[in-house]
Amino acid sequence: MSSTEAGANVAGATPQRAQGLLFGDTLPDLDTTTGYRGPTACRAAGITYRQLDYWARTGLVEPSIRSASGSGTQRLYSFRDVLVLKVVKRLLDTGVSLQQIRSAVDHLRERGVDDLAQITLMSDGASVYECTSADEVFDLVQGGQGVFGIAVGRVWREVEGTLAEFPTERAEDDAAASGDDELAQRRRARHAG
């Protein structure tokens, strides 16, 4: 967003370029085959498993490494997914409706900023605004619109620190990914014998 578009509603702004670090397909420094299971993603983002499940089923934040594909399979969330989960949680905590958050997330998937650390999401409790400079934040607050801000770069560092304490999992190493979980093994043994 240019400085002339300060305070433009995230859901209504014009898409300009791909969201490289937050939503895009290219994450230069992150391993896209290693991720975190649902319970770990919940702890890192500060949400319940019920929220995680609902957001995945409704397409708000889907696991990008591996989605659930039947009984016994585990979703696997990337670092980026956990970051988005935490941002969504913070927006919910400010009173922004899930519908507005969904619009903002959809918009940010289409439009982007090259340097994620420079994004600040502002909210007045009803709408979400994207600011990429201190002047834009100031203009938005000066206009009486923004009452809560989320510096995405800071959230990135928080999530990075939290996830460092939890184990990761490789998508191809998990037996559940191939449908060979414990339950499947028991079913095969029962049918074979």
C-alpha positions in Angstrom: 0.0 0.0 0.0 1.5 3.4 -0.9 1.6 6.2 1.6 -1.2 7.9 -0.4 -3.5 5.0 0.5 -3.0 5.3 4.2 -5.9 3.8 6.1 -7.3 2.0 3.1 -9.6 -0.8 4.2 -7.7 -4.1 3.8 -10.8 -5.8 2.4 -11.4 -3.1 -0.2 -7.9 -2.1 -1.3 -6.7 -2.9 -4.8 -4.4 -6.0 -5.1 -0.9 -5.0 -6.2 1.6 -7.8 -5.7 1.9 -11.3 -4.2 2.2 -11.7 -0.4 5.7 -13.1 -0.4 6.4 -13.9 3.2 2.9 -14.2 4.8 0.7 -15.9 2.3 2.8 -16.5 -0.9 4.2 -19.7 -2.2 7.8 -18.6 -1.8 9.3 -18.7 1.7 13.0 -18.5 1.1 14.2 -19.3 4.6 11.5 -21.7 5.8 11.3 -25.4 5.3 8.0 -26.2 3.6 8.2 -30.0 4.5 8.5 -29.5 8.2 5.6 -28.4 10.3 3.7 -28.6 13.6 0.8 -30.8 14.5 -2.5 -29.2 15.5 -2.0 -29.2 19.3 1.4 -27.5 18.9 -0.1 -24.9 16.5 -2.9 -24.2 19.1 -0.4 -23.7 21.9 1.8 -21.4 19.9 -1.1 -19.3 18.6 -3.0 -19.3 21.9 -6.2 -20.8 20.4 -8.3 -23.9 21.2 -8.3 -27.0 19.1 -12.0 -26.4 18.3 -11.1 -23.0 16.8 -8.2 -24.6 14.8 -10.5 -27.3 13.5 -13.2 -24.8 12.5 -10.9 -22.4 10.8 -9.3 -25.3 8.8 -12.7 -26.7 7.8 -14.0 -23.3 6.7 -10.9 -22.4 4.8 -9.8 -19.4 7.0 -6.4 -20.9 7.9 -5.7 -24.3 6.3 -2.6 -26.3 7.0 -0.3 -25.8 4.1 2.0 -28.8 4.7 -0.6 -31.5 5.2 -4.4 -31.4 5.6 -6.4 -34.0 7.4 -7.4 -36.7 4.9 -9.5 -39.1 6.9 -9.5 -40.9 10.2 -6.2 -41.0 12.0 -4.4 -38.4 9.8 -2.9 -35.3 11.4 -2.9 -31.8 10.0 0.6 -30.3 9.7 0.9 -26.5 9.9 3.8 -24.5 8.6 5.4 -21.7 10.5 3.5 -19.3 8.3 0.2 -21.0 9.1 0.9 -20.6 12.8 1.8 -17.0 12.3 -1.5 -16.4 10.6 -3.4 -18.2 13.3 -1.8 -16.0 15.9 -2.7 -12.8 14.0 -6.3 -14.0 13.5 -6.5 -14.7 17.3 -5.2 -11.2 18.1 -7.8 -9.6 15.8 -10.6 -11.7 17.4 -9.4 -10.5 20.8 -9.9 -6.9 19.7 -13.5 -7.6 18.8 -13.1 -7.8 15.0 -15.7 -10.1 13.6 -14.7 -13.4 12.0 -16.3 -12.2 8.8 -14.1 -9.1 8.7 -11.0 -11.2 9.5 -11.9 -13.6 6.7 -12.1 -10.7 4.3 -8.8 -9.3 5.5 -7.0 -12.7 5.2 -8.4 -13.2 1.7 -7.3 -9.8 0.7 -3.8 -10.3 2.1 -3.5 -13.5 0.1 -4.2 -11.6 -3.1 -2.2 -8.5 -2.3 1.1 -8.2 -0.6 4.1 -6.5 0.9 7.7 -7.7 0.2 8.9 -7.1 3.8 6.5 -8.7 6.3 8.2 -7.0 9.3 7.0 -3.7 8.0 3.3 -4.5 8.1 1.1 -3.2 10.9 -2.6 -4.3 10.9 -4.8 -1.7 12.6 -8.4 -2.2 13.6 -11.2 0.0 14.9 -13.1 -3.1 16.0 -15.1 -3.3 12.8 -12.6 -3.1 10.0 -9.0 -4.1 9.5 -6.5 -1.7 7.9 -3.0 -2.5 6.5 -0.3 0.0 7.2 3.3 -0.2 5.9 4.8 2.9 7.3 4.7 4.9 10.6 3.0 7.8 8.7 0.2 5.5 7.6 -0.3 4.3 11.2 -0.2 7.9 12.4 -2.7 9.1 9.8 -5.1 6.3 10.6 -5.0 6.9 14.4 -5.2 10.7 13.8 -8.3 10.1 11.8 -9.8 8.3 14.7 -10.1 5.0 12.9 -7.4 2.8 14.3 -7.7 1.8 18.0 -5.6 -1.4 18.0 -2.5 -2.3 16.0 -0.7 -5.6 15.4 2.9 -5.3 14.2 3.2 -8.5 12.2 7.0 -8.6 12.4 6.8 -8.7 16.2 4.2 -11.5 16.1 6.6 -13.3 13.7 9.4 -13.1 16.3 7.0 -14.3 19.1 5.9 -17.3 17.2 9.4 -18.1 16.2 10.5 -18.1 19.9 7.5 -20.1 21.0 7.8 -22.8 18.3 11.5 -23.2 19.1 10.4 -25.1 22.2 8.2 -27.5 20.3 9.1 -30.5 18.2 8.7 -30.3 14.4 7.5 -33.1 12.2 8.5 -33.9 8.6 5.5 -34.5 6.3 7.0 -37.6 4.6 8.1 -39.2 7.9 4.7 -39.5 9.5 3.0 -42.8 9.1 -0.4 -41.2 9.3 0.4 -39.3 6.1 0.5 -42.6 4.3 -2.7 -43.9 6.0 -0.6 -46.3 8.1 -1.6 -45.0 11.5 -2.1 -47.4 14.5 -5.8 -47.7 13.8 -5.2 -48.6 10.2 -2.7 -51.2 11.2 -5.2 -52.8 13.7 -7.9 -52.9 11.0 -5.6 -54.6 8.6 -4.5 -57.1 11.2 -8.1 -57.9 12.2 -9.1 -58.3 8.5 -6.1 -60.4 7.7 -6.6 -62.8 10.5 
